[in-house]
Amino acid sequence: MITRRQFLVGSLAFGGLASSALGKKMNLASMPISEGYGALVTDPQKLLDLPKGFSYKVISRLGNAMSDGMHVPDRADGMGCLPVEGSTDKVALVRNHELHPKHLSAQPESIQKHASTLAYDNYANGVALPGGTTTMVYNLNTQKVEREFISLVGTVRNCSGGITPWGTWLTCEESVDRPHGPNGDVVNKDHGYIFEVPASADSLIEAKPLKAMGRFNHEAACVDPKTGIVYLTEDRGDSLLYRFVPKEYGNLAAGGQLEALVVKDKTQFDTRNWNGNAMPVATWFDVEWVALENPESPNDDLRVQGYDKGAALFARGEGIHWGEDELYFCCTNGGSKQLGQIMQLLPSKDGDSDKLQLFLESEDKNLYNFGDNLTVCPNGHLLVCEDQYTDIVDNHLRGVTPAGEVYNFARLHAQTELAGACFSPDGEILFVNVYSPAQTLAIRGPWRKA
């Protein structure tokens, strides 16, 4: 099972609390399972069970008419919440839609007919590929969506991404489709890139790939606000952890260097623990970074190139989150039972003494099963979205207190996943997506009173 020590190590780090305790053995007997915010109350609408005192509101759903004349697409995945410049009561929610070209016929009619010169890629008839982002301008006071529109289109499988300190959302393609490869009869351009969507956008923007950040099966991104370095996960069973060191802070289009993580003195280190316990919980490893060449990778071989240079392997890197001077990322099927891991990386001030540790590895699918997107509550609790389609029907939002106590925060009734969890800047509202049929929820409650 997941030991309480494993949760304690991770949760202390997430909140930026008591970091001196990291990596130490704890007295497990004094760390009971927490009641969290209390027992979950059955939702009469049979959508999402929440603790007493919490409530949700559906603010957007598949097929809703948007302010640009289009309709909300399906497969809502990663999402970022950013303040709207010049406003104290409005936020921009930039939401990914993980749509492949084959999904077009199942989308609203307006999406099926959407043609634009601003799209990154189009079908032969000029219709834009359906992947991309929608943006909602949400009023925190009135609790209403004031505007909703397609903000980027023509991409493939926009899975997750990350917000930046300069007010943009990085949306990532989880695809390496090519015109002359798989699905080459549909796509007309190479895919597998990151695109940047400003929170200030008020309509569809031109989709410009940030090619220097690598062409691979992207999942998510987070940014060190001090250095502007972007850390990137890859959704593959033999994935790497990447970082992009930009030439200019806040100007990713100016280029930079893509690198992969290497565990010092442990060439080609396997963190997945599929064949033994190579990476014990709560053990720190010194790491460094190796430069990668030809980031556009026409043969989709960046992870092979990195591994040949000594890079460490991870099991399906997915959600990633920047905390206080550290970052955390989920490895969805890592661990001896392939139920999931969470890693912590401590970047150093000099860039030469970064450290990595495994601080959660699940051996019990009833406690933690395929963690994906993750975020941090206003009180420092960790909140993880599960993404599993196994014999356990329901996906949960799992909470962890700063004292290492584990609890369920929410239970989803539908056989789909929760994704894109993110908080409003004031910490009063949790926004989260129901993947399909797509819905976006705003959850309010006593976040600081667990």
N, C-alpha and C positions, 0 to 999 in steps of 0.2 A: 504494500500500500504506500501512498504518499506519506512520508513521516512528517510530523508537525515541525520537526527541525528544518526539513526542506522548505516548508512554507515560510517558516520564520526567517530563514536566511534571505529568501527572496523578498518578502514583504517589507522587511526593514529597509532594504535597499531601495525599493520602489518609492517609499515615502520620503527618502532622504533622512530617515530617522535612525539614530543609534547605529551608525555605520560601523562603529568599532566592534560590534557583535558579529559582523559578517565572518563566515568561515569557522566559527567556533561551535562546539557541540553544546546543545542546550539540554536542560532537564525536561525531557518529554512529558514526565508525569504532571508537570505544572502547566502544560499547554493543552487544555481541553479544546474540543471542537466548539467553535463559537456559535451562539444563536444569531450573530450578526445583527440584522435589523429586525429579527423575529421570524416567526413561522410565515411561510408563504400563504397568501390568501387566494383561494381558487377564483380565477377570473370568470365572471358569468358570461363574458363574450368569448371565452375559450381561445384566447390569444396568448396572453402573458400573465402568469402569476407573479405577484410582487408582495413584499411585506406590507403589513398594515401601516398606513400613513403615506404610502407611495401610490401614485396614479400615473397612468399614461394617456396620451392623446395621440391619435393617428393624424399626422400633419400632411402626409402625402401618401398616395398609393398608386399602384399600377393603373394606367389608363386615365388618370385625372387630366383634365385640360390644363395646360400651362399658359403662362402669359405671353408666350411667343407663338401661340397657335398650335404648338405640338402637344403630345400627350406623354405622360410619364412612362418610360420604358421599364422593362423587367430586370431582374437579377441585380438588385441593389447590394453593393458590397462595401468596400472601404469608403470612409467619409471623413472629412475634416471640418472643424468649426473654427471660423476666423472672424475677428471683429470687422465691421464695416467702417472704413475710415470716415471720420467726421461725425459718427453717430455713437451714442452711448447706449442705445437700446436695440440695435440691430446687429445680427450676425449673418455671415454667409456660410451656408452648409453646402460644401461641394461634395457631390455624391457620385461614386463610380457605378457604372453598369457593366457587369462582366458578360458582355454579349459577343458571341462568335458570329461570323457571317451566316452560319447555318441557322441561327436563331431569328433571322429577320422576319420570316413568315409568321412567327408567333407574336410579333410586336404590334402595338396599335397601328392603325392604317397610316396615320401621319408619319410615323417612323419609317414605315415601309416605302413611303414615297419621298422621303427627305433627301433632296439634292442640294448641295452647297459647294461653292468653290472654296470654302474655308475648311472643308473636310480633309483629313489626312489621306484617306483612301476611299475609292468608290468602286461599285460594281460597274460592269461594262455599260449598263444603261444610265450611268450617272448618279444613281442613288448612293448615298453615303453608307459605308459599313456602319452597323448600329452601335458598336462599342463607343464608349466615351464617358462624359460626365454631364450631370445636370446640376444646376445651382439653385438653391432656395435662399431668398432673403427673408429671414425670420425675425419678427418683432418680439423681443423677450417680454415686453410689458403686455401687449395685447394677446400674446400667444397665438399669433396668426402668421401664415406665410403671406408676405406682401407681393412677392414676385417669384416666379419659378420658370426656368428656361434651360434649354440645352446650351451648355457652355463649351463643349468640345465633342467632336464627332469624327467618325471615320477610322477608328482604331479597333483593336481586337482584344477582348477579354481584359478590360480594365479591372484588375482585381483589388488591389489595395494601393497604398501610397503613403503620403505624409505631409503635414503642414510645414511651412518654413517660417523662420523668424521675420522674413521680409513680406509676409502676407500673401503667400501663394500656396496652392495645393499641387503636390507632385503626384500625378496619376500614372500608374505603372501597368504596362501590358504584360500579362502572363501568357505570352505566345511568342513563337519564333517562326510564324508563317512567312513564306516567301513566294514570290510569283512563280518560281520554278521548283518549288518544293511541295510539301503537303498542303492541300487546299490552294495550290497554285492556279487552279482554274477559276478562283474567286478573287483572291487578293491581287493587287497590282503593284504593291510596294512591299519592301521588307518591313516586318513587324518585330516587336520585342524591345521597344524603347520606352523612355519616360517623357511625359509632356507636362508642361507647367501651366496651371490655370490660376490667374490672379483672383483674389477675393473681390477685387474692385470691378471685375468684368460685369457688364450689364447686358450682355448678349453673347451670341456665339463668337468665339475667337478663332483665329487661324491656328490650326494644329501644327506645331513645329517640334519635331523630335529632337531631344537632347542626346545626340548620338555619342558624344564623348563619355556619357555615363553608362555605356555598355548596351549591347543587344543580347539579352538573355531572357529566361523565364522569370521576369520580375515579379515580386510580390509586394513589398512594402519599403518605406524609406523613413528615416528620421534625420534631423539635422542638429549638429552641435551648434548652439546659438553663439558660442564664443568664436569658433573658428570657421563656421560655415561648411565644415566637412559633412558630407552626406553619407550615411550608412545604409546599405541596401541588402535585402534578403532575396533569396532565390528559391522558388518552389520546385525543387527536384529532390529525389532521394539521395543524390550525391552532390548536394549544393554546397556553395561557398558562402562566406560572409564577405561582402565587398565594402569598400569605402571609396568615395570620389572626393579628391582634394581639388577644389576649384582654383583657377588662376585668380579670380576676383571674388571677394565675398559678396554673396547675394546676386551674382551674375553667372548663373550656370551655363548660359549659352556661350560664354567666352571660353569654355573648355576647361580642361584640367586633366588630372591623372587618375585613372581607375586602378585600384589595388585590391588584393585579396589577403585575408588574415592567415598567418602562419603561426603555429605554436612553436616557440623557441626550443631548439634541441629535440623536437619531436616531429620530424619531417612526415608529412602526409598523415597527421594525427586524425584519428577517427573518433569524433565526439558522440557518435550515434549510439554507442553501447549495444549494438545489435549482437555482437559476438564477444561478450565479456564486459567487464567494467573498466574500460580504459580511462574513462573520465568519471571519477567519484564525485559525489555531491559535495559542495562546499570546499573544494580544493582549488586554489588559485594557480593559474598557469600564465607565465609570461608570454606575450605574443608580439609579433612584428608584422609588417606588411610588405608584400612583394608586388612590384609593378607589373601590370598586364599590358600586353601590346595588342594593337588592332582591335579596339573595343567594339567596332561594328560587327565583328565575328560572323562572317558570312556562313561559316560551317557550324555555328552554335557550339563553339568549343572553348569558351572562356573558362568554364569550370575545369575542363581537361587541361588547358594551359596552366591554370593556377595550381592544380593538383600536381602537375609535373614539376612545378617550381617549389613544391613543398606545402601548399595550402592545406588547411584542415577541412575535413568533411563534416557537413551538418545534414540532418534528416528533415528535409522540407522546411526550410526557413520561411516563416510567414510573418505574423504581426510583429512590429518593432516599435518601441516607444522610448523617447528621451526623457529621463528623469532629472535628478539633480547631479550634474556632472557624471552621469553614467547612462547607459542604455541597456535595454532588455529586449530579447526577441524570443518568439516561440519556435520550436522545432516540432512540427505537428505530430510526426510519428517516430520521434526519437525515443530511446530507452530500450531496455531489455525486452519489454513487452510491447514496444512500439505504440504506446498510448500518449506520448508527448513529453517534451522537456521545455524548460525555460532557461535561457542563458543570460548571464549578466556580463557586460563588458565595461571596464573602467578605463577610458582613454586618459592618458597622462598629459601633463602640461607641456612636456618637452616632445611628446610624440614618440619617444623611444622606449617607454616602459609601460605600455598598456598591459592590462591584465584581464583574463577571462575566467569565469567559473560557471559550472553547472549548479544551479541552486534549486531545481525542481525536476524530478523524474517520476512519472506516475507508474504505479504497478496495480492500480485499481481503477477501472473505468467508471465505477460509480462515484468516485471522488473527483476525477479529472480525466477528460477523454478528448483528445485532439484539440488542444487550445490553439486559437488562431489570433484574431485581433485582440488587442489588450490596451488598457488605459489605466489611469489612476484617479480615484475618487478625491474630492476635496479634503477628506480627512486622512488621506494617505493610504487608504485601502487599495489593494490591487483588484482590478476587475478584468476577467478574462472571458472572451466569447468562445464557446465550444463550437466546433464544426465537425460533427461526426454523423454518419448515417449507418449505424450499426443496429444491433438488436435492442439497444437502449433507444427508445423512440425519441425522447425529449432532449433537446439541447438546453444548456443552462448558461447563465452568467454566474461565474464562480467568484466569490469574494474572499479576500484574505486580509486580516487585520494587521496592524503594526506589531501586535504581540504574537503573530504567527497562528492565529485561530482561523479555522476554515469554515466557510458557510456558503449556502446557496443564496444568491440575491434574486434571481429570476429564473422562471421555467417557461420555456416556449412550448405551446401545445402543438403547433404545426410541425410536420416532418420537413423542416427546412432549417436554416441556420440563422443565428443573429450575427450581425457584422457591423463594422464601422462605428463602434462605440466611441463617443467623444463628448466632452463636457463643454458647456458654454463658458466664456471667460470668467463669469462671476461664480461658476461652480454650482449654480442652482438647477441646471437642467442637464440630464444625460440624454443625448440623441443616439439612437441606435436603429439600424435597418433590419427588417425581416427580409431575407434574401429573395424568396419567390413564393407566391406572388408578391412583388415588391411593395413594401410599406416602410415608412419612416415614422418612428415614434419619438415623442418628447416625454421624458419621465421626470416628474417632480416629486420631491419628498424631503425628509429630514436627513440630508446627506451627511451631516456632521455629528449625528447623534447615535451612531451605532454603539 
